[in-house]
Amino acid sequence: MNKNVITLALASFSLAACVTINIYFPAAATEKAADKIIDEVWQTPKPEQPANSETRPADNNTQKETK
Amino acid sequence: MKSLIKLAALLLALSFAAASWAAADIEINTPGVVALTQSMQARYAQLASHYASGAVGLTADGFIAVHDASAVPLAERQAVNALVAAENHDRKALYSEIARANGHPEWADDIRNTFAQRWILRAQAGWWIQGPKGWVKK
């Protein structure tokens, strides 16, 4: 019985922790978003018209670390 | 034994929760953000040579500043100042617009700090960057 209570307490605590975490600033997602915008502003990958909607729709998020 | 199973279930639930948290995204596809990005992109055509010459550098707080005015002919300095001011105006608006678009206006400073690091990290070699000990050439 006691263990059940402890498990329940732990579960509810971790659930609460997750809910709380969501309110914190999402640093990693913001880094990705920042890189995307910086790519556009500085035209980083190609000197002329990267045409980001055509050529690299999915690559945008995964290639960050290669540069 | 039972408690072990419970622990495993708990860990599983936790990892799911963590996964859903990791998927949390930052919205940047708003008209405001797009417009500011395009405005900055257009301005970069004029700023690029000033970054390269060292006339303008990146500051540690997510903005740009005149680093070496003597790299620009006297007649052009006013224009460079105006470019820097306009760029900083856009950047400030960009940081608060992203924060606002994501429902957390209070994130603007965190967003600015994140951008500050990324601008500097992605800057081209030879550009001037404001570090903790002053200006350095990347």
Backbone of each chain as ProteinMPNN parsed JSONL, in Angstrom:
{"seq_chain_A": "MNKNVITLALASFSLAACVTINIYFPAAATEKAADKIIDEVWQTPKPEQPANSETRPADNNTQKETK", "coords_chain_A": {"N_chain_A": [[0.82, -1.218, 0.0], [1.806, 1.203, 0.928], [3.831, 1.594, -0.89], [2.429, 2.022, -3.184], [1.341, 4.5, -2.7], [3.62, 6.03, -2.64], [4.547, 5.716, -5.248], [2.48, 6.891, -6.657], [2.665, 9.481, -5.719], [5.156, 10.154, -6.695], [4.687, 9.935, -9.414], [2.773, 11.917, -9.834], [4.236, 14.073, -9.126], [6.244, 14.128, -11.066], [4.722, 14.577, -13.289], [3.705, 17.091, -12.735], [6.103, 18.428, -12.794], [6.763, 18.262, -15.48], [4.767, 19.809, -16.616], [5.446, 22.234, -15.543], [7.948, 22.627, -16.654], [7.35, 23.249, -19.264], [6.732, 25.902, -19.216], [9.026, 27.204, -18.974], [11.624, 28.94, -20.721], [12.101, 27.911, -24.018], [15.011, 27.077, -24.915], [16.527, 25.546, -26.784], [14.813, 25.228, -28.996], [14.545, 27.86, -29.662], [17.105, 28.471, -30.47], [17.255, 27.044, -32.845], [15.27, 28.36, -34.316], [16.411, 30.875, -34.388], [18.696, 30.376, -35.922], [17.521, 29.779, -38.34], [16.389, 32.215, -39.073], [18.683, 33.787, -39.149], [20.06, 32.557, -41.212], [18.441, 33.374, -43.318], [18.631, 36.158, -43.237], [21.374, 36.668, -43.542], [21.854, 35.158, -45.732], [23.252, 32.739, -45.662], [23.908, 29.958, -46.683], [24.029, 30.034, -49.537], [25.307, 32.446, -51.839], [23.45, 33.769, -53.426], [19.974, 34.187, -53.537], [18.67, 31.833, -51.757], [16.213, 30.67, -51.872], [14.459, 29.547, -49.892], [12.045, 28.202, -49.551], [11.782, 26.381, -51.511], [14.164, 24.809, -52.079], [15.304, 23.823, -49.672], [13.413, 22.697, -47.58], [13.134, 20.851, -45.456], [15.674, 20.355, -44.622], [16.52, 22.478, -43.251], [16.352, 22.336, -40.425], [18.061, 20.358, -39.652], [20.654, 20.612, -40.495], [22.157, 22.325, -39.09], [24.477, 21.996, -37.46], [26.517, 21.47, -39.122], [27.745, 23.602, -40.143]], "CA_chain_A": [[0.0, 0.0, 0.0], [2.691, 2.352, 1.068], [4.575, 1.785, -2.141], [1.491, 2.615, -4.134], [1.24, 5.926, -2.402], [4.879, 6.667, -3.052], [4.569, 5.751, -6.71], [1.503, 7.89, -7.087], [3.231, 10.788, -5.406], [6.257, 10.378, -7.631], [4.104, 10.142, -10.739], [2.122, 13.236, -9.916], [5.299, 15.08, -9.06], [6.922, 14.243, -12.362], [3.755, 15.19, -14.196], [3.716, 18.522, -12.428], [7.389, 18.959, -13.245], [6.692, 18.42, -16.93], [3.909, 20.963, -16.906], [6.202, 23.428, -15.187], [9.047, 22.778, -17.599], [6.852, 23.857, -20.483], [6.633, 27.348, -19.094], [10.381, 27.737, -19.111], [12.04, 29.384, -22.042], [12.619, 26.796, -24.828], [16.274, 27.588, -25.473], [16.966, 24.796, -27.965], [13.933, 25.576, -30.111], [14.842, 29.242, -30.047], [18.354, 28.443, -31.243], [16.909, 26.607, -34.206], [14.53, 29.452, -34.955], [17.376, 31.953, -34.627], [19.535, 29.98, -37.053], [16.708, 29.877, -39.55], [16.274, 33.629, -39.419], [20.026, 34.272, -39.491], [20.306, 32.052, -42.565], [17.72, 34.2, -44.286], [19.137, 37.53, -43.23], [22.749, 36.706, -44.062], [21.938, 34.32, -46.924], [24.446, 31.978, -45.331], [24.36, 28.814, -47.471], [24.397, 30.408, -50.905], [25.387, 33.895, -51.959], [22.289, 34.374, -54.09], [18.633, 33.584, -53.471], [18.584, 30.442, -51.328], [14.851, 30.199, -52.151], [14.328, 28.597, -48.783], [10.814, 27.419, -49.552], [11.852, 25.325, -52.535], [15.304, 23.904, -52.085], [15.638, 23.123, -48.428], [12.361, 22.866, -46.587], [13.316, 20.0, -44.286], [17.079, 20.386, -44.202], [16.727, 23.648, -42.411], [16.498, 22.08, -39.001], [19.001, 19.298, -39.319], [22.018, 20.847, -40.953], [22.735, 23.424, -38.319], [25.781, 21.782, -36.833], [27.563, 21.2, -40.102], [28.399, 24.825, -40.602]], "C_chain_A": [[0.852, 1.265, 0.0], [3.41, 2.678, -0.237], [3.711, 2.442, -3.201], [1.414, 4.122, -3.962], [2.474, 6.652, -2.895], [4.943, 6.802, -4.573], [3.644, 6.838, -7.244], [2.058, 9.303, -6.87], [4.32, 11.144, -6.411], [5.715, 10.715, -9.023], [3.505, 11.538, -10.854], [3.163, 14.35, -9.859], [5.951, 15.271, -10.428], [6.01, 14.885, -13.395], [3.743, 16.705, -13.997], [4.995, 19.168, -12.938], [7.365, 19.202, -14.743], [5.873, 19.644, -17.298], [4.674, 22.252, -16.627], [7.271, 23.72, -16.231], [8.597, 23.515, -18.859], [6.787, 25.379, -20.424], [8.006, 27.999, -19.22], [10.697, 28.071, -20.555], [12.645, 28.224, -22.847], [13.883, 27.2, -25.583], [16.667, 26.88, -26.767], [16.128, 25.159, -29.185], [14.22, 26.994, -30.595], [16.136, 29.316, -30.842], [18.083, 28.064, -32.687], [16.235, 27.73, -34.97], [15.484, 30.591, -35.306], [18.229, 31.626, -35.846], [18.788, 30.129, -38.376], [16.641, 31.336, -40.018], [17.626, 34.18, -39.852], [20.406, 33.808, -40.896], [19.664, 32.962, -43.606], [18.317, 35.597, -44.37], [20.513, 37.593, -43.893], [22.925, 35.853, -45.313], [23.111, 33.362, -46.797], [24.826, 30.865, -46.307], [24.815, 29.182, -48.865], [24.417, 31.918, -51.004], [24.145, 34.506, -52.573], [21.034, 33.531, -53.913], [18.61, 32.116, -53.036], [17.208, 29.841, -51.585], [14.448, 29.155, -51.138], [13.062, 27.751, -48.822], [10.903, 26.265, -50.544], [12.943, 24.306, -52.252], [15.55, 23.176, -50.779], [14.564, 23.34, -47.355], [12.638, 22.074, -45.31], [14.736, 20.105, -43.735], [17.355, 21.482, -43.193], [17.048, 23.33, -40.965], [17.635, 21.129, -38.678], [20.444, 19.648, -39.641], [22.77, 21.876, -40.144], [24.186, 23.198, -37.915], [26.902, 21.599, -37.861], [28.314, 22.46, -40.493], [29.375, 25.349, -39.549]], "O_chain_A": [[0.663, 2.208, -0.768], [3.574, 3.834, -0.627], [4.16, 3.274, -3.989], [1.421, 4.894, -4.921], [2.395, 7.731, -3.483], [5.332, 7.838, -5.112], [3.989, 7.591, -8.155], [1.932, 10.183, -7.722], [4.397, 12.269, -6.905], [6.192, 11.622, -9.705], [3.708, 12.242, -11.844], [2.998, 15.415, -10.455], [6.179, 16.391, -10.885], [6.458, 15.635, -14.262], [3.767, 17.481, -14.953], [4.988, 20.292, -13.442], [7.876, 20.212, -15.226], [6.245, 20.416, -18.182], [4.569, 23.229, -17.369], [7.484, 24.862, -16.639], [9.348, 24.296, -19.442], [6.786, 26.053, -21.453], [8.126, 29.184, -19.53], [10.093, 27.534, -21.483], [13.613, 27.613, -22.395], [13.826, 27.611, -26.742], [17.088, 27.521, -27.729], [16.662, 25.372, -30.274], [14.145, 27.283, -31.79], [16.26, 30.116, -31.769], [18.604, 28.673, -33.62], [16.578, 28.017, -36.117], [15.385, 31.193, -36.374], [18.46, 32.482, -36.7], [19.352, 30.546, -39.387], [16.815, 31.637, -41.199], [17.709, 34.95, -40.809], [20.996, 34.561, -41.671], [20.263, 33.277, -44.634], [18.482, 36.146, -45.459], [20.775, 38.475, -44.711], [24.009, 35.82, -45.896], [23.882, 33.198, -47.743], [25.979, 30.822, -46.734], [25.851, 28.711, -49.333], [23.64, 32.6, -50.336], [23.813, 35.652, -52.272], [21.046, 32.317, -54.116], [18.537, 31.235, -53.892], [17.05, 28.622, -51.521], [14.134, 28.018, -51.488], [13.008, 26.693, -48.194], [10.174, 25.281, -50.422], [12.69, 23.103, -52.191], [15.967, 22.018, -50.789], [14.77, 24.055, -46.374], [12.404, 22.569, -44.208], [14.963, 19.96, -42.534], [18.292, 21.413, -42.398], [17.905, 23.966, -40.351], [18.12, 21.102, -37.546], [21.363, 19.031, -39.103], [23.893, 22.25, -40.483], [25.018, 24.1, -38.016], [28.082, 21.578, -37.511], [29.383, 22.397, -41.099], [30.02, 26.376, -39.762]]}, "seq_chain_B": "MKSLIKLAALLLALSFAAASWAAADIEINTPGVVALTQSMQARYAQLASHYASGAVGLTADGFIAVHDASAVPLAERQAVNALVAAENHDRKALYSEIARANGHPEWADDIRNTFAQRWILRAQAGWWIQGPKGWVKK", "coords_chain_B": {"N_chain_B": [[8.988, -6.723, -7.148], [6.662, -5.813, -8.418], [6.863, -3.134, -7.935], [9.008, -2.546, -9.435], [8.062, -2.833, -12.002], [6.283, -0.772, -11.984], [7.991, 1.349, -11.725], [9.309, 1.199, -14.13], [7.205, 1.762, -15.863], [6.702, 4.315, -15.09], [9.063, 5.594, -15.827], [8.851, 5.315, -18.539], [6.596, 6.85, -19.071], [7.596, 9.265, -18.319], [9.618, 9.656, -20.2], [8.117, 9.952, -22.47], [6.822, 12.302, -21.861], [9.005, 13.983, -21.76], [9.779, 13.846, -24.395], [7.653, 15.072, -25.686], [7.949, 17.541, -24.688], [10.383, 18.281, -25.744], [9.679, 18.635, -28.311], [8.535, 21.034, -28.364], [7.992, 24.047, -29.961], [9.219, 27.035, -31.503], [7.458, 29.677, -32.704], [7.915, 31.213, -35.758], [6.803, 31.939, -38.049], [5.215, 34.26, -38.573], [3.454, 37.113, -39.88], [4.669, 39.491, -38.99], [7.268, 38.71, -38.116], [8.291, 37.644, -40.482], [8.265, 39.895, -42.14], [10.111, 41.56, -40.829], [12.4, 40.001, -41.006], [12.808, 40.005, -43.763], [13.243, 42.69, -44.206], [15.651, 43.048, -42.829], [17.234, 41.35, -44.264], [17.345, 42.637, -46.726], [18.703, 44.918, -45.968], [21.139, 43.871, -45.331], [22.561, 43.681, -47.647], [23.688, 46.166, -47.891], [25.069, 46.332, -45.54], [26.964, 44.319, -45.477], [29.567, 44.852, -46.569], [30.521, 46.578, -44.677], [30.615, 45.062, -42.374], [32.647, 43.377, -43.161], [34.795, 45.117, -43.49], [35.211, 45.931, -40.963], [34.122, 48.19, -40.021], [31.647, 48.025, -38.918], [30.424, 46.051, -36.26], [29.433, 43.052, -34.422], [27.519, 43.132, -31.507], [27.683, 41.987, -28.069], [25.196, 41.752, -27.058], [23.263, 41.126, -28.91], [22.879, 43.023, -30.851], [24.066, 45.44, -33.334], [26.961, 47.506, -33.87], [28.808, 50.534, -34.499], [32.098, 49.917, -35.07], [34.617, 50.644, -36.063], [34.877, 53.578, -37.168], [36.628, 54.868, -38.816], [37.116, 53.222, -40.906], [35.43, 53.856, -42.831], [34.754, 56.178, -45.412], [34.614, 59.652, -44.661], [32.35, 60.96, -45.69], [30.51, 58.977, -45.856], [29.881, 58.144, -43.356], [27.686, 59.005, -41.916], [25.637, 57.7, -43.19], [26.252, 55.08, -42.545], [25.895, 55.088, -39.793], [23.146, 55.474, -39.786], [22.295, 53.114, -40.979], [23.086, 51.252, -39.038], [21.497, 52.046, -36.896], [18.943, 51.597, -37.952], [19.047, 48.855, -38.386], [19.337, 47.896, -35.763], [16.959, 48.741, -34.729], [15.158, 47.113, -36.124], [16.057, 44.635, -35.191], [15.503, 44.728, -32.474], [12.745, 44.912, -32.58], [12.25, 42.474, -33.787], [13.028, 40.557, -31.828], [11.171, 41.076, -29.783], [8.847, 40.665, -31.164], [8.919, 37.936, -31.818], [8.797, 36.866, -29.256], [6.294, 37.795, -28.483], [4.658, 36.599, -30.416], [4.762, 34.021, -29.589], [3.342, 33.975, -27.341], [4.584, 34.77, -25.006], [5.607, 37.508, -23.984], [7.518, 38.201, -22.148], [9.725, 36.746, -22.739], [11.395, 38.066, -24.406], [13.983, 39.065, -23.778], [15.426, 36.709, -23.266], [15.26, 35.575, -25.774], [16.639, 37.486, -27.235], [19.189, 37.123, -26.112], [19.752, 34.502, -26.93], [19.777, 34.854, -29.703], [21.929, 36.627, -29.835], [24.12, 35.005, -29.223], [23.967, 33.225, -31.385], [24.173, 34.859, -33.682], [26.814, 35.686, -33.389], [28.171, 33.267, -33.38], [27.665, 32.414, -35.972], [28.772, 34.305, -37.519], [30.863, 35.632, -40.135], [34.323, 34.789, -40.764], [36.71, 37.212, -39.887], [35.024, 39.249, -39.345], [34.108, 41.721, -36.901], [33.662, 41.289, -33.437], [31.983, 41.734, -30.396], [33.302, 40.763, -27.483], [33.558, 39.424, -24.094], [35.807, 40.768, -23.251], [35.99, 43.021, -24.741], [36.318, 44.263, -28.168], [36.905, 41.825, -30.657], [38.518, 40.284, -33.441], [36.963, 38.019, -35.521]], "CA_chain_B": [[8.79, -6.896, -8.587], [5.607, -4.92, -8.897], [7.334, -1.748, -7.901], [9.938, -2.405, -10.556], [7.231, -2.596, -13.183], [5.742, 0.588, -11.851], [9.087, 2.28, -11.991], [9.526, 1.174, -15.579], [6.091, 2.486, -16.474], [6.898, 5.722, -14.76], [10.149, 6.097, -16.672], [8.32, 5.391, -19.899], [5.72, 8.019, -19.114], [8.47, 10.438, -18.219], [10.326, 9.882, -21.457], [7.129, 10.504, -23.401], [6.622, 13.697, -21.492], [10.212, 14.698, -22.168], [9.769, 13.936, -25.851], [6.681, 16.067, -26.118], [8.491, 18.847, -24.334], [11.461, 18.6, -26.674], [9.092, 19.027, -29.584], [8.052, 22.405, -28.235], [8.589, 24.813, -31.041], [9.102, 28.49, -31.446], [6.775, 30.135, -33.91], [8.524, 32.379, -36.396], [6.129, 32.17, -39.327], [4.157, 35.257, -38.465], [3.712, 38.217, -40.821], [5.604, 40.441, -38.396], [8.626, 38.161, -38.128], [8.711, 37.53, -41.88], [8.536, 41.239, -42.653], [11.357, 42.046, -40.227], [13.492, 39.218, -41.583], [13.051, 40.485, -45.131], [13.817, 44.033, -44.104], [17.056, 42.893, -42.434], [17.93, 40.713, -45.38], [17.589, 43.677, -47.723], [19.715, 45.829, -45.432], [22.426, 43.181, -45.278], [23.281, 43.986, -48.882], [24.482, 47.372, -47.638], [25.896, 46.18, -44.34], [27.973, 43.264, -45.628], [30.914, 45.387, -46.759], [30.93, 47.227, -43.433], [31.022, 43.979, -41.473], [33.928, 42.856, -43.641], [35.863, 46.1, -43.293], [35.373, 46.189, -39.535], [33.445, 49.432, -39.647], [30.52, 47.638, -38.074], [30.617, 44.745, -35.631], [28.306, 42.474, -33.688], [27.667, 43.317, -30.069], [27.421, 40.794, -27.256], [23.803, 41.716, -26.612], [22.325, 40.842, -29.982], [22.711, 44.147, -31.774], [25.298, 45.77, -34.037], [27.444, 48.828, -33.483], [29.965, 51.019, -35.247], [33.32, 49.48, -34.372], [35.756, 51.437, -36.522], [34.315, 54.54, -38.114], [37.654, 55.319, -39.764], [37.129, 52.318, -42.056], [34.452, 54.379, -43.78], [35.007, 57.573, -45.768], [33.866, 60.615, -43.849], [31.057, 61.29, -46.294], [29.57, 57.847, -45.734], [29.702, 57.726, -41.959], [26.313, 59.26, -41.489], [24.811, 56.622, -43.743], [26.521, 53.859, -41.777], [25.185, 55.258, -38.522], [21.717, 55.273, -40.026], [22.115, 51.678, -41.212], [23.21, 50.57, -37.742], [20.309, 52.369, -36.101], [17.789, 50.924, -38.543], [19.202, 47.42, -38.13], [19.057, 47.642, -34.351], [15.518, 48.93, -34.556], [14.536, 45.881, -36.609], [16.409, 43.505, -34.328], [14.74, 44.859, -31.231], [11.362, 44.563, -32.92], [12.225, 41.039, -34.08], [13.073, 39.8, -30.579], [9.916, 41.172, -29.032], [7.771, 40.095, -31.987], [8.962, 36.477, -31.643], [8.304, 36.598, -27.898], [4.872, 38.062, -28.472], [4.003, 35.607, -31.262], [4.729, 32.753, -28.862], [2.532, 34.138, -26.146], [5.393, 35.094, -23.825], [6.363, 38.747, -24.217], [8.635, 38.297, -21.195], [10.869, 35.986, -23.265], [12.141, 38.882, -25.373], [15.405, 39.142, -23.416], [16.012, 35.385, -23.494], [15.371, 35.419, -27.226], [17.744, 38.358, -27.64], [20.443, 36.478, -25.712], [19.977, 33.358, -27.812], [20.183, 35.404, -30.999], [23.262, 37.219, -29.704], [25.094, 33.913, -29.35], [23.93, 32.617, -32.72], [24.735, 35.825, -34.637], [28.27, 35.672, -33.234], [28.656, 31.951, -33.799], [27.542, 32.225, -37.419], [29.42, 35.423, -38.219], [31.956, 35.208, -41.008], [35.669, 35.078, -40.287], [37.143, 38.555, -40.259], [34.101, 40.23, -38.779], [34.423, 42.121, -35.523], [32.675, 40.798, -32.482], [32.203, 42.23, -29.047], [33.356, 39.695, -26.491], [33.587, 39.906, -22.708], [36.957, 41.646, -23.032], [36.052, 44.035, -25.781], [36.187, 43.839, -29.559], [37.886, 40.897, -31.222], [38.268, 39.914, -34.832], [36.693, 36.582, -35.576]], "C_chain_B": [[7.785, -5.891, -9.154], [6.103, -3.471, -8.973], [8.309, -1.483, -9.046], [9.179, -2.085, -11.838], [6.686, -1.161, -13.168], [6.798, 1.628, -12.187], [9.346, 2.38, -13.497], [8.442, 1.97, -16.29], [6.252, 3.983, -16.27], [7.963, 6.348, -15.663], [9.677, 6.286, -18.104], [7.469, 6.651, -20.058], [6.555, 9.298, -19.113], [9.148, 10.738, -19.552], [9.377, 10.422, -22.518], [6.935, 11.994, -23.143], [7.811, 14.534, -21.953], [10.215, 14.898, -23.673], [8.816, 15.025, -26.309], [7.162, 17.469, -25.758], [9.559, 19.267, -25.336], [10.893, 19.085, -28.003], [8.537, 20.451, -29.537], [8.767, 23.29, -29.244], [8.426, 26.3, -30.803], [8.538, 28.951, -32.784], [7.484, 31.348, -34.499], [7.867, 32.681, -37.742], [4.954, 33.127, -39.168], [4.48, 36.402, -39.42], [4.744, 39.207, -40.287], [7.04, 39.968, -38.488], [9.145, 38.089, -39.565], [9.087, 38.904, -42.44], [9.859, 41.772, -42.11], [12.56, 41.312, -40.814], [13.841, 39.735, -42.975], [13.701, 41.867, -45.12], [15.309, 43.955, -43.755], [17.877, 42.267, -43.549], [18.285, 41.747, -46.447], [18.705, 44.612, -47.25], [21.1, 45.191, -45.427], [23.248, 43.451, -46.538], [24.172, 45.209, -48.693], [25.453, 47.185, -46.481], [27.087, 45.239, -44.546], [29.387, 43.819, -45.721], [31.423, 46.04, -45.473], [31.296, 46.203, -42.354], [32.438, 43.545, -41.857], [35.068, 43.829, -43.366], [36.118, 46.369, -41.819], [34.741, 47.492, -39.092], [32.313, 49.144, -38.667], [30.786, 46.246, -37.512], [29.387, 44.302, -34.876], [28.533, 42.661, -32.187], [27.265, 42.049, -29.322], [25.949, 40.677, -26.876], [22.801, 41.619, -27.764], [22.056, 41.985, -30.93], [24.005, 44.35, -32.568], [25.706, 47.186, -33.632], [28.576, 49.231, -34.411], [31.209, 50.648, -34.447], [34.498, 50.349, -34.76], [35.28, 52.401, -37.608], [35.341, 54.954, -39.17], [37.761, 54.395, -40.981], [36.178, 52.805, -43.147], [34.823, 55.816, -44.132], [34.074, 58.513, -45.012], [32.445, 60.851, -44.374], [30.025, 60.19, -46.082], [29.209, 57.52, -44.295], [28.286, 57.921, -41.46], [25.387, 58.15, -41.949], [25.004, 55.327, -42.962], [25.809, 53.933, -40.431], [23.693, 54.976, -38.68], [21.412, 53.797, -40.247], [22.114, 50.916, -39.896], [21.953, 50.817, -36.906], [19.085, 51.627, -36.625], [17.843, 49.422, -38.268], [18.848, 47.097, -36.678], [17.578, 47.808, -34.033], [14.768, 47.664, -34.97], [14.809, 44.715, -35.662], [15.612, 43.538, -33.037], [13.287, 44.436, -31.465], [11.231, 43.061, -33.155], [12.169, 40.227, -32.788], [11.734, 39.893, -29.853], [8.746, 40.603, -29.833], [7.746, 38.565, -31.85], [8.4, 36.112, -30.267], [6.782, 36.732, -27.858], [4.105, 36.991, -29.252], [3.89, 34.258, -30.561], [4.024, 32.873, -27.518], [3.294, 34.44, -24.878], [6.23, 36.345, -24.068], [7.584, 38.861, -23.305], [9.857, 37.504, -21.655], [11.784, 36.841, -24.129], [13.639, 38.928, -25.056], [16.117, 37.807, -23.61], [16.232, 35.164, -24.984], [16.533, 36.271, -27.745], [19.09, 37.705, -27.292], [20.773, 35.298, -26.605], [20.453, 33.846, -29.178], [21.605, 35.951, -30.921], [24.331, 36.146, -29.889], [25.143, 33.375, -30.763], [24.495, 33.567, -33.778], [26.26, 35.701, -34.601], [28.854, 34.359, -33.734], [28.675, 31.823, -35.315], [28.199, 33.346, -38.214], [30.585, 34.917, -39.064], [33.302, 35.566, -40.401], [36.073, 36.466, -40.771], [36.221, 39.644, -39.736], [34.499, 40.544, -37.341], [33.276, 41.798, -34.596], [33.011, 41.305, -31.099], [32.152, 41.069, -28.062], [33.356, 40.284, -25.096], [34.742, 40.875, -22.442], [37.087, 42.698, -24.122], [35.991, 43.437, -27.176], [37.295, 42.867, -29.949], [37.494, 40.586, -32.654], [38.052, 38.416, -34.891], [37.61, 35.905, -36.585]], "O_chain_B": [[8.004, -5.237, -10.173], [5.815, -2.72, -9.905], [8.421, -0.366, -9.552], [9.564, -1.226, -12.632], [6.643, -0.465, -14.182], [6.53, 2.638, -12.838], [9.566, 3.456, -14.052], [8.722, 2.751, -17.199], [5.975, 4.792, -17.156], [7.802, 7.451, -16.185], [10.031, 7.248, -18.785], [7.598, 7.402, -21.025], [6.253, 10.267, -19.81], [9.245, 11.888, -19.98], [9.762, 11.236, -23.357], [6.891, 12.815, -24.059], [7.65, 15.642, -22.466], [10.595, 15.956, -24.174], [9.131, 15.804, -27.208], [6.832, 18.448, -26.427], [9.643, 20.43, -25.729], [11.537, 19.843, -28.728], [8.122, 20.998, -30.559], [9.993, 23.274, -29.354], [7.601, 26.743, -30.005], [9.08, 28.647, -33.847], [7.639, 32.375, -33.838], [8.31, 33.561, -38.479], [3.836, 32.827, -39.585], [5.646, 36.639, -39.735], [5.587, 39.701, -41.035], [7.927, 40.723, -38.887], [10.298, 38.43, -39.832], [10.098, 39.052, -43.126], [10.639, 42.37, -42.851], [13.6, 41.912, -41.084], [15.013, 39.883, -43.322], [14.586, 42.165, -45.922], [16.124, 44.694, -44.306], [19.044, 42.6, -43.753], [19.385, 41.734, -46.999], [19.545, 45.041, -48.042], [22.112, 45.887, -45.509], [24.479, 43.45, -46.498], [25.265, 45.288, -49.254], [26.52, 47.797, -46.443], [28.102, 45.359, -43.858], [30.298, 43.335, -45.049], [32.626, 46.048, -45.215], [32.174, 46.447, -41.527], [33.306, 43.369, -41.001], [36.18, 43.411, -43.046], [37.131, 46.97, -41.464], [34.817, 47.858, -37.919], [32.059, 49.901, -37.73], [31.308, 45.374, -38.206], [28.429, 45.057, -34.707], [29.615, 42.379, -31.674], [26.603, 41.166, -29.867], [25.506, 39.622, -26.423], [21.635, 41.983, -27.613], [21.118, 41.933, -31.725], [24.925, 43.537, -32.486], [24.896, 47.958, -33.119], [29.221, 48.385, -35.03], [31.347, 51.027, -33.284], [35.29, 50.751, -33.907], [35.282, 52.081, -38.796], [34.976, 55.344, -40.279], [38.413, 54.736, -41.968], [36.127, 52.243, -44.241], [35.172, 56.595, -43.245], [32.909, 58.202, -44.763], [31.483, 60.929, -43.611], [28.82, 60.437, -46.124], [28.322, 56.703, -44.048], [27.757, 57.119, -40.69], [24.49, 57.714, -41.228], [24.056, 54.573, -42.74], [25.199, 52.962, -39.985], [23.067, 54.334, -37.836], [20.401, 53.285, -39.768], [21.266, 50.056, -39.659], [21.419, 49.898, -36.286], [18.29, 51.095, -35.85], [16.828, 48.798, -37.958], [18.138, 46.128, -36.408], [17.022, 47.111, -33.185], [13.867, 47.201, -34.269], [13.922, 43.915, -35.367], [15.112, 42.515, -32.569], [12.69, 43.713, -30.668], [10.234, 42.448, -32.774], [11.355, 39.313, -32.664], [11.224, 38.886, -29.363], [7.772, 40.118, -29.258], [6.672, 37.968, -31.775], [7.624, 35.166, -30.135], [6.082, 35.901, -27.281], [3.048, 36.531, -28.82], [3.026, 33.449, -30.897], [4.106, 31.981, -26.673], [2.73, 34.378, -23.786], [7.429, 36.25, -24.329], [8.561, 39.53, -23.642], [10.913, 37.581, -21.027], [12.848, 36.379, -24.541], [14.468, 38.84, -25.962], [17.262, 37.766, -24.06], [17.262, 34.633, -25.4], [17.311, 35.827, -28.59], [20.021, 37.738, -28.096], [21.925, 35.105, -26.994], [21.413, 33.315, -29.737], [22.397, 35.758, -31.844], [25.311, 36.341, -30.607], [26.22, 33.098, -31.291], [25.217, 33.131, -34.674], [26.913, 35.623, -35.641], [29.881, 34.332, -34.413], [29.576, 31.206, -35.884], [28.18, 33.333, -39.445], [31.208, 33.904, -38.745], [33.417, 36.517, -39.626], [35.812, 36.843, -41.913], [36.592, 40.816, -39.69], [35.139, 39.74, -36.662], [32.103, 41.999, -34.91], [34.169, 41.306, -30.682], [31.099, 40.472, -27.838], [33.177, 41.489, -24.922], [34.673, 41.698, -21.529], [38.18, 43.201, -24.384], [35.658, 42.265, -27.351], [38.464, 43.063, -29.615], [36.322, 40.616, -33.028], [38.857, 37.638, -34.377], [37.532, 34.691, -36.773]]}, "name": "protein", "num_of_chains": 2, "seq": "MNKNVITLALASFSLAACVTINIYFPAAATEKAADKIIDEVWQTPKPEQPANSETRPADNNTQKETKMKSLIKLAALLLALSFAAASWAAADIEINTPGVVALTQSMQARYAQLASHYASGAVGLTADGFIAVHDASAVPLAERQAVNALVAAENHDRKALYSEIARANGHPEWADDIRNTFAQRWILRAQAGWWIQGPKGWVKK"}
